[in-house]
Amino acid sequence: MMDLSSLFPPDVVIVKASNEMWSTPLCKEEELLIEGAVEKRQKEFRAGRNAAHAALSQLNAPPGPLLRGEKRQPAWPAGFLGSISHCRERCVAVCTKKGELLSLGIDVEPLSPLSKGIARYIDTPEEIQFKLQHETLPARLIFSAKESLYKCYYPLIGRYFGFQSVTLNFDLSRQRFQFTPTSACKIHFPENLIFHGRYQIADHHLYTSCFLTQTGTPLPQANSMG
Ligand SMILES: CC(C)(COP(=O)(O)OP(=O)(O)OC[C@H]1O[C@@H](n2cnc3c(N)ncnc32)[C@H](O)[C@@H]1OP(=O)(O)O)[C@@H](O)C(=O)NCCC(=O)NCCS
């Protein structure tokens, strides 16, 4: 069984979609959200929603459809928060009760590189330098970390922010990341918010996570997390 527990504090439930979850139909309200979509989209949406329901049920959340907000973000039940990611062959959902964690983001990517054309829009000049110095860096690490950061912060601010808004800083020995806003950044990151970025390679894929706490809130220390 794949262990992704190093990505989040212990009170976050992580569910990798099982094979059945990719095809198990959802409730009527959720199926309406993918009516007319291509098969690939229907499958990934079902995988994400079924995994999210499994995670919410472990947290004893009230049953009910998991609808979506105006920018596709899942509308988590009151008192809960979470995140979903899928790529062609993997899907994962993470959920927790609202409390010390203010928001969560997750992303899963294959280990193959992004096309050079796309990477050009993602990486800042500092990140390009960093990649040149660290050739063994997982190919999509910068892209994936920025996706996780976006999914974590968007639900709180309701604003899109581009890939060039931040430069990531990595602690490769601990598989963690932080970021510094760039001069192109139009988003405010208040000083009392602490973003925790982590990553892990598992199951032939790259997983990145981002979660948010406030200063003065210690992280739960029930396992080996820092
Ligand atoms: C929203 C976005 C992250 C989704 O990416 P994707 O390629 O579809 O990849 P994933 O499968 O990993 O994620 C999709 C899931 O993210 C969630 N999601 C989508 N939009 C979201 C948002 N605005 N906020 C939080 N979660 C969101 C949904 O659950 C979605 O799955 P679903 O539609 O099946 O429910 C991407 O389209 C995007 O806009 N990226 C820009 C990120 C960015 O600018 N980053 C820069 C930060 S420095």
The ligand as an SDF file (V2000), in Angstrom:
LIG
                    3D

 48 50  0  0  0  0  0  0  0  0999 V2000
   -6.9810   24.6500  -11.2910 C   0  0  0  0  0  0  0  0  0  0  0  0
   -5.8240   23.8150  -11.7610 C   0  0  0  0  0  0  0  0  0  0  0  0
   -4.7740   23.8040  -10.6620 C   0  0  0  0  0  0  0  0  0  0  0  0
   -6.3370   22.3730  -12.0350 C   0  0  0  0  0  0  0  0  0  0  0  0
   -5.3670   21.6450  -12.6410 O   0  0  0  0  0  0  0  0  0  0  0  0
   -5.5640   20.2630  -13.4760 P   0  0  0  0  0  0  0  0  0  0  0  0
   -4.5450   20.2680  -14.5240 O   0  0  0  0  0  0  0  0  0  0  0  0
   -6.9590   20.0390  -13.8690 O   0  0  0  0  0  0  0  0  0  0  0  0
   -5.0470   19.2480  -12.4640 O   0  0  0  0  0  0  0  0  0  0  0  0
   -5.5210   18.3500  -11.2430 P   0  0  0  0  0  0  0  0  0  0  0  0
   -6.1350   17.1080  -11.7070 O   0  0  0  0  0  0  0  0  0  0  0  0
   -4.3320   18.2070  -10.3880 O   0  0  0  0  0  0  0  0  0  0  0  0
   -6.5800   19.1800  -10.4230 O   0  0  0  0  0  0  0  0  0  0  0  0
   -7.9030   19.2260  -10.7490 C   0  0  0  0  0  0  0  0  0  0  0  0
   -8.7100   19.3950   -9.5060 C   0  0  0  0  0  0  0  0  0  0  0  0
   -8.3320   20.5620   -8.8080 O   0  0  0  0  0  0  0  0  0  0  0  0
   -9.4600   21.0780   -8.1200 C   0  0  0  0  0  0  0  0  0  0  0  0
   -9.5680   22.4850   -8.4650 N   0  0  0  0  0  0  0  0  0  0  0  0
   -9.8560   23.0240   -9.6480 C   0  0  0  0  0  0  0  0  0  0  0  0
   -9.8530   24.3590   -9.5710 N   0  0  0  0  0  0  0  0  0  0  0  0
   -9.5240   24.6660   -8.3170 C   0  0  0  0  0  0  0  0  0  0  0  0
   -9.3430   25.8900   -7.6230 C   0  0  0  0  0  0  0  0  0  0  0  0
   -9.5050   27.0610   -8.2330 N   0  0  0  0  0  0  0  0  0  0  0  0
   -9.0190   25.8570   -6.3250 N   0  0  0  0  0  0  0  0  0  0  0  0
   -8.8490   24.6640   -5.6970 C   0  0  0  0  0  0  0  0  0  0  0  0
   -8.9960   23.4600   -6.3010 N   0  0  0  0  0  0  0  0  0  0  0  0
   -9.3350   23.4860   -7.5970 C   0  0  0  0  0  0  0  0  0  0  0  0
  -10.6770   20.2900   -8.5970 C   0  0  0  0  0  0  0  0  0  0  0  0
  -11.0080   19.3710   -7.5970 O   0  0  0  0  0  0  0  0  0  0  0  0
  -10.1550   19.6050   -9.8350 C   0  0  0  0  0  0  0  0  0  0  0  0
  -10.7040   18.3450  -10.0860 O   0  0  0  0  0  0  0  0  0  0  0  0
  -12.2520   18.1250  -10.4390 P   0  0  0  0  0  0  0  0  0  0  0  0
  -12.6010   19.2060  -11.4100 O   0  0  0  0  0  0  0  0  0  0  0  0
  -12.3150   16.7490  -10.9900 O   0  0  0  0  0  0  0  0  0  0  0  0
  -12.9600   18.2920   -9.1250 O   0  0  0  0  0  0  0  0  0  0  0  0
   -5.1990   24.3830  -13.0650 C   0  0  0  0  0  0  0  0  0  0  0  0
   -6.1270   24.3080  -14.0950 O   0  0  0  0  0  0  0  0  0  0  0  0
   -4.7560   25.8260  -12.9460 C   0  0  0  0  0  0  0  0  0  0  0  0
   -5.5160   26.7710  -13.1120 O   0  0  0  0  0  0  0  0  0  0  0  0
   -3.5010   26.0200  -12.6580 N   0  0  0  0  0  0  0  0  0  0  0  0
   -2.9290   27.3300  -12.4860 C   0  0  0  0  0  0  0  0  0  0  0  0
   -2.1900   27.2640  -11.2430 C   0  0  0  0  0  0  0  0  0  0  0  0
   -1.3500   28.4790  -11.0550 C   0  0  0  0  0  0  0  0  0  0  0  0
   -1.5260   29.5340  -11.6400 O   0  0  0  0  0  0  0  0  0  0  0  0
   -0.3870   28.3220  -10.2210 N   0  0  0  0  0  0  0  0  0  0  0  0
    0.4920   29.3650   -9.9570 C   0  0  0  0  0  0  0  0  0  0  0  0
    0.7050   29.4360   -8.5080 C   0  0  0  0  0  0  0  0  0  0  0  0
    2.2530   30.0990   -8.2310 S   0  0  0  0  0  0  0  0  0  0  0  0
  1  2  1  0
  2  3  1  0
  2  4  1  0
  2 36  1  0
  4  5  1  0
  5  6  1  0
  6  7  2  0
  6  8  1  0
  6  9  1  0
  9 10  1  0
 10 11  2  0
 10 12  1  0
 10 13  1  0
 13 14  1  0
 14 15  1  0
 15 16  1  0
 15 30  1  0
 16 17  1  0
 17 18  1  0
 17 28  1  0
 18 19  1  0
 18 27  1  0
 19 20  2  0
 20 21  1  0
 21 22  1  0
 21 27  2  0
 22 23  1  0
 22 24  2  0
 24 25  1  0
 25 26  2  0
 26 27  1  0
 28 29  1  0
 28 30  1  0
 30 31  1  0
 31 32  1  0
 32 33  2  0
 32 34  1  0
 32 35  1  0
 36 37  1  0
 36 38  1  0
 38 39  2  0
 38 40  1  0
 40 41  1  0
 41 42  1  0
 42 43  1  0
 43 44  2  0
 43 45  1  0
 45 46  1  0
 46 47  1  0
 47 48  1  0
M  END
$$$$
